[in-house]
Amino acid sequence: MMADPNVKPSVDELWRRFEKHLQRAVEVIAEGIDFHMKYAHKVRLELVLDILCYGPIEKGLDISHPGSVEYYNFGVDGAALATVADSFAAIEQRIEKEHRLTWQELLRHLDNDFKDAEDVRLMLRNIPRYGRGGTRADEWAVRISQTFTRLIKEKPTPAGFNMIPGLFSWASMVSMGETLGATPNGRHARAPISQGANPDPGFMSGVGAPTAMAMAIASVECGYGNPAPLQLDMDPALARGEEGLAKIEALIRGHFALGGTEISMNVINKRQILEAHKDPSKYPDLIVRVTGFSAYFASLSPELRQLVVDRIIAQ
């Protein structure tokens, strides 16, 4: 967009190009699924599925062959929702509404990873972010999720396999971030991307943050069964007494009532996680919920340990 002298930079034009690139990404994923399934029976027979599903034995086909079963679904997971939504909101607010930055200046700062421009980075980061509720970033997150869902569900792969959209980054926040330059939400180059459908840590402080996050994630669920998990980290003090338990129960029930699909939860105090982060060997039995799985804290890579700590400290 910036390299084309015939195009005037705008958020609308950026969105148009973003959607075009997203559509192409979905097409490549579909092609990749078909390529994988074409050769899967030669390198990895799905023996358990072949036995348990109706079709493979009756038709003499491995389940990887098109037509072997009536339904064969592939989950296609989107990641970095908060990174993208907050970036669109930051551009919209700081460039188009407030005119505190130009498109050319933004491009320069992104290319230089905000070198000698910490004030600009913080200005972009300190906007009403996704997760707070009622923000432009929240609206962008819903729009991104709906567009992603539509593109995934428009048609199956060329070979006929069904794709189901979800928002889940597994444990790839670090590795994905390492390949990505600086982003307009104030994220440094090679820093981790945001986790799944969760807001970025620190999106909101004080009372109400867990409720706001639960409502935000429910609002971006894709709606086809592939989840957008809520990663919830709480201090044990919140669960003390009947009143504390009632509040947590209300949060959980409320999230699912709004359309939530999955909750991954840590109940751990900040002091303990900081001490474990300082010397993991002193806490060999400490288990934490990383994302869609639990693991011994000491067994995690330093990067994943830092992600877990940042998330817990922020909440």
N, C-alpha and C positions, 0 to 999 in steps of 0.2 A: 504493500500500500504506500509506504513512504518513498519507495524507489520509483513510483510511477508519477511523472509530472502532470499527467492528465487527470489524476484522481485527487480530490480534496480529502484529506484525512478527517475521519469522523468516527464516532462510536458505531453508528449505523453501518458504515462501510466495513469497519473492523469486524462487526458481528457477521456481516454477509460473508466475509472471507473465512472467518472462523467456522461457520456452518458448512461452507464448501469443503474445507479441509477435514472437518469431522465426518462428512459424508464419504469422502475418499478413504478415510481411515476405516470406516465401517465396511466399505467394499473390500479393502485389503484383508481385513479380518475374515470376511466371508470366504474369500479366495483361499486364505490360509487354512481355514477349517476344512474346506473341500480337499485341498492338497494333502493334509494330514490324514483325513479319512480314506483317501484313495489308497494309501500305502500302509495304513495302520495294521491291517490284517496280516501283513508280511512281517512285521517287527514286534507287534504287541497284540496278540489275540485277546479279546475280552471274554475269557472263558466263563467267568462267573455270570456276566450279563447274558451271554449266549444261553446259559442253562436256565436262568431265572425269567427271561423274557419270552413272550410268545412271538414266534416268527423265525428266529435263526435256525432252530432245529428243523422246523417244519419246511423251511425254504432252502436249507442247506447253505446258509450264508452266515458269515460272521456279522455281528451287530454293526460293525463299521461300514458295511455295504449299504448304500441307499436302497430302501425298500425292504430291508430285513425286518424292521419293526415299524409299527404304525407311528410311533413318536420317538424321536431322538433329539433331545434338547441340548443346546450349548449355552452356558451362561457367559455373557459378554459384560465384563465389569469396567465401568468408568472410574477414573481416579482423579484426585486433585480438584474436586468440585469447588472447595473454598478458595483455592489458589486462583482459579479462573474467575469465579464470581466476584471475589474481592478486587481482582485486577480490573475487570470491566467497571465496577463501581468506582474505583479510585480514579480511573481515566475520566469517567463521566463527571465526577465531582470536581477534581482538581484542574482538569483542562477545559472541559466544555462549559461548566457552570461557573466556576470561580476564576478561571483564566490565570491561575497561579503558575501554570506550566504550559509550555507549548509542546506540540507533538515532536518537533525536532529535538527539543531539550530532553524529553522523555526517552527518545531513542538513544541519544548520546549517553544518558545515565545508565540505561540498560546495557548498552554495549560495554561500558566501563565498569559495570557492576557497582554503581554508585560510589566510585572512588572519589574521595574528597567531597562527597555530597550526602553525608549522613542526614542532614536536615531535610533534603528532598526525599530520601528513603523513608524517614519517619513521617513526613507529611503524607506520603502515599499510603503508608501502613495505618496511620491513625485516622481512619474514616469509620463510620458506622458499618461494621463488618457483618458478613453472613453469620447468622445464628442469633443475633440480638432480637430479631423480630421487627417487622415493619420497616426495614431498611431497603435501599435500592440493591444492596448486595444480596439480600434475601430474595428479592424479585429476580435478580439475575440468576441465582442458583436454581430457582424453580424453572425459569426459561431454559437454562442449559439442560437440566434433567429432562424436561419435556421434549426438547429437541433431540437429545441423545436417545430417548426411548422411542420416539417416532422413527428415527433413522434405522434403529435396530429392528423394529417390528414391521417396517414397510414391506419387507419381503424376506423369504428364507435365503439361504446360500444358493448359488446356482445349481448345486446338486440336490437341493431340497431339504437341507437340515434346518431345523428351527432354532433361532437365536433368541435368547431371553435377556433383556437388559437388567443390570443391577449397578450399584455404586459401592465398590469394595476394592481397596488397594492391596489386600493381603498384607504381606510384610515388605512391600516393594517401595515404600515411601523414600527410603534412602537411595536405593539403586536408580530409581526413576529420576530423582532429583539431581543425581550426579551427572546426568546427561542433559540437563536443562539449564539455560542461562537465567539471568536475573529476570524477574517478572514485575509487572506494574503494581503489584500489591506490596512491594517493598521487600520481597524475598530475594536473598542473595543468590547469585549463581551457584549451582551445585549443592544448594541447601535442600533438605528434604521437601517433598511436596506435601500438601495437606492429606490427611488420612481419610480415605473413602468419602463418605458423605458428611463427616464431622467438620465443624468449624475449626479454624486454626486455633491453637492454644492461645489464651489471652483475649479471645474475641469479646469477652464481657467479664467484668469483675463484680463481686458482691452478690447479694442475695438475688436469686432468680435465674442464675446462669444455667443450672442443670435443666430447669423447666423450659427455658428459652431454647436450649440446644435440642431437647427432646421434641419440641414442637417444630423446630426448623427441619430436623432430619425427617420427621414424619411428612412434612410438606413436599419433600423431594423424592419420596419413594417412587420407583418406576412403575410399580403396580402389577407386575407379572410373576411374582413369587421369588425372583432372584433378589436378595435383600439389599438394603442400604443400612447396615448395622449402626446402631448408636453405641459409641464407645464412651462409657460413663465411668469416671474415676472419682471415688468419694472417700472422705475421711471417716474412720469408724465412729467418730463422735456424733456424726449425723444420725446414726442408727441407735443411739442410746435412748432407752425408755420407749414407752408405748407411742408417744407423740412422734418421735423420730422414725420409728418403724412405719407408722401410718403415713408419714410424708413420703417415704421411699416407695411404699406400696402404691400410693396415689400417683407418683411419678411414673412408675412402671405401667400401671394399668392405663393411665392417661395416654402414654406414648402409643401403646398398642391400639387403644380406642381410636386414635387419630390416624391409624394406618401403618404404624411402625411394624417392622418384621423381625427384628433381632436386636438384642442388647448384649454387649460384652462389657463386663463390669469388673473393676478393681475396687476393693475396700481396703485401703491402706493409708496410714498417716504419713504426712510429708517428712517428718523427722526420720522415720525408718527408711523410707526410700532414698533420702539424701545420704544417710549413713551407708546404706547398701551400695549406692552409686560410688561413694568414696572408696570403699573396700569391699567388693562383691564377695570375696573369700570368707568374710565374717558372717555372711548370710547365705550359706549353701542351700538352705531349704526354702528360701523365699520364692514363691511362685507368683507371677504376675500375668495378667491378661494382656497380651501384646496387641493383637487385633482379632482375627478369627480363631486364634489358638492361645493356649496358656503355655508358659515355659518357665523354667528356673531362671531367675533374674541373672544369676552369675553366668549362665550358659549363653546369654545373648551377646551379640557383637557390641562393641562400645557405642556404635552409632544407634543401634536399636535401644540400648539401655538409656541413652540420652533422650531419645524420643519419648520413651515411657516416663522418664523423670520430668521432662518439660510438660508433658500432658497433665501429670498428677499435680505438679506444683501450680500450674496455671488454674486448675479447678479448685 
